[in-house]
Amino acid sequence: MGILADIFEYKCPCCGGAINFDPNAQKMKCPYCDSEFDPNAFLEQDKRLDEQTPDEFNWNEKVGQQWESGEQESMNVFICNSCGGEIIGDENTAATECPYCGNQVVLSGRLSGVLKPDYVIPFKFDKKAAKEKLKSYVRKKWFAPSSFKSENKLEEIKGIYVPFWLFDSDTDAAVSYKATTVRRWSDSRYNYTETSYFDVYREGSMRFENIPVDGSSQMPDDLMESIEPFDFKEAVDFNTAYLAGYLADKYDVGVDDSINRANNRVIESAGDVLRTTITHPYHTVTPISSSVQVHNGRAKYALYPVWLLNTDYRGKKYTFAMNGQTGKFVGNLPLDIKKVAALFTGLTFGIGIVVYILGTIFGAF
């Protein structure tokens, strides 16, 4: 009996405490908050969970294409001895700085041993536009160090093609939600709050295309997701000519190692799609379980354009990135302690003057 009781333990939707069947009320009753529930609601939920299909992800991991004869001869690989980053440049690229840590990179040899990209989205913003975007961003930050606003610092921004694995799939998904509505009223003595709980279920089929997962360990995943989306409609078949004047990151995270992130993005996106079908004006809607099956999954390899500036300030790294297609910009800035101190001193001085004036006025009466 103890084993069965453990197996069929239910949680109160209101407070999360363990609830039991109350023979007197003929309902499920919570001993902690006294909430009561129809047993059939839990039976329906159990039935649905028993019938729910486990997550399943079927991806075709064959991706990319081989380089044609002579194509790789025009490209060199540079390696950073500081952070280990490997970048690709055309035959006219001289020694340059690493776009990830700012240290000098050295030529390590010709490009080899990597797949040829299927697609590339060409840069739509040149270096001048990227610098103006960064300059405008920094100008609005009063407490940014002056060194961040110098022309020399802005000149360090670099255009780089970032490797992305793009995943397509047909997806079946089902999500169970816990929803609530809240009603409040008052009388002459008390304020009342009534919370009603609902079991909401949604399922459907959908198709996702070009779910991006960056293939560079040097590029922070959250940074790349912050400058999304990229418009794949403007992608073209890869041609080495698009690399002229820019750098390209050499992928070091393979498609097979990127599938888990793709799965997570499919699960999140499928949940978002199904959530939009819940149109009833609930006050809260919380997912409690889900089931996702991916069919006909395949991946493509593409290069996406990014303007990047990495810089150190007092031993801490700061990164700025701009979507080279849309111009979307993200970044973080340090605080200049001297400027903050000067403002605080000014505020203190101003408050002191106000106090002195008020004291003088009221002292005259």
Summary of the structure (lengths in Angstrom):
residues: 365
radius of gyration: 29.2
end to end distance: 85.3
largest distance: 95.6
contacts: 1039
relative contact order: 0.18
helix: 29%
strand: 38%
